[in-house]
Amino acid sequence: MQKITPCLWFDGKVKEAIDFYTSVFKNSKILEISYYGEAHPQMAGEILVAKFVLEGQELMILNGGPAFKLTEAISLSVDCKTQEEIDFYWETLIAGGGQESQCGWLKDKFGLSWQISTSELNEMLKDKDAKKANNVMSALMKMVKIDIKALRSAYEQA
């Protein structure tokens, strides 16, 4: 068990969300689900908390109601090795009503923000050659979905 587990506040659709997330990521499983009891009659029988694992990361969803909404202030970052992997996660997570943003960010149909990126981008941005790093940042700022080939091209132009 992890010492620290991110908890995502949802307003319903918890089972649909965990089924979706665990279907997207290969190394995933639902760990436990607890339900509201009679002490909360309006929610009795509905999921209270669900714990699950995505690619080794334990997460929790609390079915807390409408008091709080998910925002971009918290996002889950997916490190992809290839363009095919970026394309898969991008298309799968945005399906069914998600929203594209910028620089590899998107919101899925539940409102959860994701960063679909590659560690190769981080390496290019850390380059000691400021011109290379700036070229990559300029290219990145024009992107919605990450394009590894375009980032490499910008990097090599310096």
Contacts in CASP RR format, 6 or more apart in sequence:
PFRMAT RR
TARGET T0000
AUTHOR 0000-0000-0000
METHOD contacts of the structure
MODEL  1
MQKITPCLWFDGKVKEAIDFYTSVFKNSKILEISYYGEAHPQMAGEILVA
KFVLEGQELMILNGGPAFKLTEAISLSVDCKTQEEIDFYWETLIAGGGQE
SQCGWLKDKFGLSWQISTSELNEMLKDKDAKKANNVMSALMKMVKIDIKA
LRSAYEQA
1 58 0 8 1.000
2 58 0 8 1.000
5 51 0 8 1.000
5 58 0 8 1.000
5 59 0 8 1.000
5 60 0 8 1.000
6 57 0 8 1.000
6 59 0 8 1.000
6 60 0 8 1.000
6 74 0 8 1.000
7 59 0 8 1.000
7 60 0 8 1.000
7 61 0 8 1.000
7 62 0 8 1.000
8 59 0 8 1.000
8 60 0 8 1.000
8 61 0 8 1.000
8 62 0 8 1.000
8 70 0 8 1.000
8 74 0 8 1.000
8 112 0 8 1.000
9 62 0 8 1.000
9 64 0 8 1.000
9 65 0 8 1.000
9 67 0 8 1.000
9 68 0 8 1.000
9 69 0 8 1.000
9 70 0 8 1.000
10 17 0 8 1.000
10 61 0 8 1.000
10 62 0 8 1.000
10 63 0 8 1.000
10 64 0 8 1.000
10 65 0 8 1.000
10 70 0 8 1.000
10 110 0 8 1.000
11 63 0 8 1.000
11 64 0 8 1.000
11 65 0 8 1.000
11 66 0 8 1.000
11 69 0 8 1.000
12 46 0 8 1.000
12 47 0 8 1.000
12 63 0 8 1.000
12 64 0 8 1.000
12 65 0 8 1.000
13 110 0 8 1.000
14 46 0 8 1.000
14 47 0 8 1.000
14 50 0 8 1.000
14 61 0 8 1.000
14 63 0 8 1.000
15 33 0 8 1.000
15 47 0 8 1.000
15 50 0 8 1.000
16 110 0 8 1.000
17 61 0 8 1.000
17 110 0 8 1.000
17 112 0 8 1.000
18 30 0 8 1.000
18 50 0 8 1.000
18 52 0 8 1.000
18 61 0 8 1.000
20 108 0 8 1.000
20 109 0 8 1.000
20 110 0 8 1.000
21 28 0 8 1.000
21 52 0 8 1.000
21 54 0 8 1.000
21 59 0 8 1.000
22 28 0 8 1.000
22 29 0 8 1.000
22 30 0 8 1.000
22 52 0 8 1.000
22 54 0 8 1.000
24 54 0 8 1.000
24 89 0 8 1.000
24 92 0 8 1.000
24 93 0 8 1.000
25 54 0 8 1.000
25 55 0 8 1.000
26 55 0 8 1.000
27 53 0 8 1.000
27 54 0 8 1.000
27 55 0 8 1.000
27 56 0 8 1.000
28 52 0 8 1.000
28 53 0 8 1.000
28 54 0 8 1.000
28 55 0 8 1.000
29 52 0 8 1.000
29 53 0 8 1.000
30 50 0 8 1.000
30 51 0 8 1.000
30 52 0 8 1.000
31 51 0 8 1.000
31 52 0 8 1.000
31 53 0 8 1.000
31 58 0 8 1.000
32 50 0 8 1.000
32 51 0 8 1.000
33 47 0 8 1.000
33 49 0 8 1.000
33 50 0 8 1.000
33 51 0 8 1.000
34 47 0 8 1.000
34 48 0 8 1.000
34 49 0 8 1.000
34 50 0 8 1.000
35 45 0 8 1.000
35 46 0 8 1.000
35 47 0 8 1.000
35 48 0 8 1.000
36 43 0 8 1.000
36 44 0 8 1.000
36 45 0 8 1.000
36 46 0 8 1.000
36 47 0 8 1.000
36 48 0 8 1.000
36 63 0 8 1.000
37 43 0 8 1.000
37 44 0 8 1.000
37 45 0 8 1.000
37 48 0 8 1.000
38 44 0 8 1.000
43 63 0 8 1.000
46 63 0 8 1.000
47 61 0 8 1.000
47 63 0 8 1.000
48 62 0 8 1.000
48 63 0 8 1.000
49 60 0 8 1.000
49 61 0 8 1.000
49 62 0 8 1.000
49 63 0 8 1.000
50 60 0 8 1.000
50 61 0 8 1.000
50 63 0 8 1.000
51 58 0 8 1.000
51 59 0 8 1.000
51 60 0 8 1.000
52 58 0 8 1.000
52 59 0 8 1.000
52 60 0 8 1.000
52 61 0 8 1.000
53 59 0 8 1.000
54 76 0 8 1.000
57 76 0 8 1.000
70 110 0 8 1.000
70 111 0 8 1.000
70 112 0 8 1.000
70 113 0 8 1.000
71 113 0 8 1.000
72 101 0 8 1.000
72 105 0 8 1.000
72 107 0 8 1.000
72 113 0 8 1.000
74 113 0 8 1.000
75 105 0 8 1.000
75 112 0 8 1.000
75 113 0 8 1.000
75 114 0 8 1.000
75 115 0 8 1.000
76 112 0 8 1.000
76 113 0 8 1.000
76 114 0 8 1.000
76 115 0 8 1.000
77 114 0 8 1.000
77 115 0 8 1.000
77 117 0 8 1.000
78 89 0 8 1.000
78 114 0 8 1.000
78 115 0 8 1.000
78 116 0 8 1.000
78 117 0 8 1.000
79 117 0 8 1.000
79 118 0 8 1.000
79 119 0 8 1.000
80 86 0 8 1.000
80 89 0 8 1.000
80 116 0 8 1.000
80 117 0 8 1.000
80 118 0 8 1.000
80 146 0 8 1.000
81 118 0 8 1.000
82 148 0 8 1.000
83 147 0 8 1.000
83 148 0 8 1.000
83 149 0 8 1.000
86 116 0 8 1.000
86 117 0 8 1.000
86 118 0 8 1.000
86 145 0 8 1.000
86 146 0 8 1.000
86 148 0 8 1.000
87 145 0 8 1.000
89 114 0 8 1.000
89 116 0 8 1.000
90 104 0 8 1.000
90 106 0 8 1.000
90 116 0 8 1.000
90 145 0 8 1.000
93 106 0 8 1.000
93 108 0 8 1.000
93 114 0 8 1.000
93 116 0 8 1.000
94 100 0 8 1.000
94 106 0 8 1.000
94 108 0 8 1.000
95 109 0 8 1.000
96 109 0 8 1.000
97 109 0 8 1.000
98 106 0 8 1.000
98 107 0 8 1.000
98 108 0 8 1.000
98 109 0 8 1.000
98 111 0 8 1.000
99 106 0 8 1.000
99 107 0 8 1.000
100 106 0 8 1.000
100 144 0 8 1.000
100 145 0 8 1.000
101 107 0 8 1.000
101 113 0 8 1.000
101 144 0 8 1.000
102 141 0 8 1.000
102 143 0 8 1.000
102 144 0 8 1.000
103 140 0 8 1.000
103 141 0 8 1.000
103 143 0 8 1.000
103 144 0 8 1.000
103 146 0 8 1.000
104 115 0 8 1.000
104 116 0 8 1.000
104 117 0 8 1.000
104 143 0 8 1.000
104 144 0 8 1.000
104 145 0 8 1.000
104 146 0 8 1.000
105 113 0 8 1.000
105 114 0 8 1.000
105 115 0 8 1.000
105 116 0 8 1.000
106 113 0 8 1.000
106 114 0 8 1.000
106 116 0 8 1.000
107 113 0 8 1.000
107 114 0 8 1.000
108 114 0 8 1.000
116 145 0 8 1.000
116 146 0 8 1.000
117 146 0 8 1.000
118 146 0 8 1.000
118 148 0 8 1.000
120 148 0 8 1.000
120 151 0 8 1.000
120 152 0 8 1.000
121 136 0 8 1.000
121 140 0 8 1.000
121 146 0 8 1.000
121 151 0 8 1.000
124 132 0 8 1.000
124 133 0 8 1.000
124 136 0 8 1.000
124 151 0 8 1.000
124 152 0 8 1.000
124 155 0 8 1.000
125 133 0 8 1.000
125 136 0 8 1.000
125 137 0 8 1.000
126 133 0 8 1.000
127 133 0 8 1.000
127 136 0 8 1.000
127 155 0 8 1.000
129 158 0 8 1.000
131 158 0 8 1.000
132 155 0 8 1.000
132 158 0 8 1.000
135 154 0 8 1.000
135 155 0 8 1.000
135 157 0 8 1.000
135 158 0 8 1.000
136 151 0 8 1.000
136 154 0 8 1.000
136 155 0 8 1.000
138 154 0 8 1.000
139 150 0 8 1.000
139 151 0 8 1.000
139 153 0 8 1.000
139 154 0 8 1.000
140 146 0 8 1.000
140 151 0 8 1.000
143 150 0 8 1.000
END
